[in-house]
Every structure is written in C-alpha cells, then in structure tokens.
Amino acid sequence: MRQYVIDQLTMVERDNLDSYLKRTLKPGSLPGLFWLMLPDDLLSDAQQGHGECGPFCFVIELEEESLKFELLVRSQSNMHCDCIAYATLAQRDFVLRFADKMLAEELIRA
C-alpha cells in the first residue's frame, strides 16, 4: 500500500491530531480511521464516469505513535471497481496539503 506516514508522535501530539480529525472529518467504522472526502473537481476520468461508486475518499489512520494517509482513492459504496485507484498527482497534492495544514494548525513537530 502506498501511503504517507508521520511517525514518532508524542501522546500530546496524537491527542491533538485525534481531536482535529474528529472535528473535521467523517469517522470510519473502526476507531482511529477517518475519511477525507475527495472534491468532485479532482476526480479522475474513471471516477467521474462512476458516479454510482461515489463518494470517493482517502482513508486516514491514526495510531498510537503514527498517522497514515493512504494514497489509494476509495469508493464508499463499492470495494471492487476500476475507478478505485492510486491517487493522481493532483489528488496526492490534495492529501499532502491537508496533512501540512493540519500539522501546522496543531503545532505538530514529528
């Protein structure tokens, strides 16, 4: 799995990130998982052609000492389709900008 990982989080940093993610994102079905929704203007051609598979999103996983951003664009309604794919450059930039903004706002140094 391709992912962007921020590790060596302190307990305080982890708690700050948990609070931020709970305030800003949709929670996943398991503790520590969050959905970062992909804006429609960043959908790939395949994703635009599969509106029934949407909404499309990235999974963010907060663990005890790390934060993982999957670089796979997932469907919330279909697990196996051609529209589920690794992020395009624009989609990857969207995730990294979100991560950078969150880290700056929460004063994370990890």
Secondary structure, DSSP 8 states (H G I E B T S, - for coil): --EEEEE---HHHHHHHHHHHHHHSEE-SSTTEEEEE--GGG--HHHHT-GGG--EEEEEEE-SSEEEEE-EEEESS-SS-TT-EE--HHHHHHHHHHHHHHHHHTT---
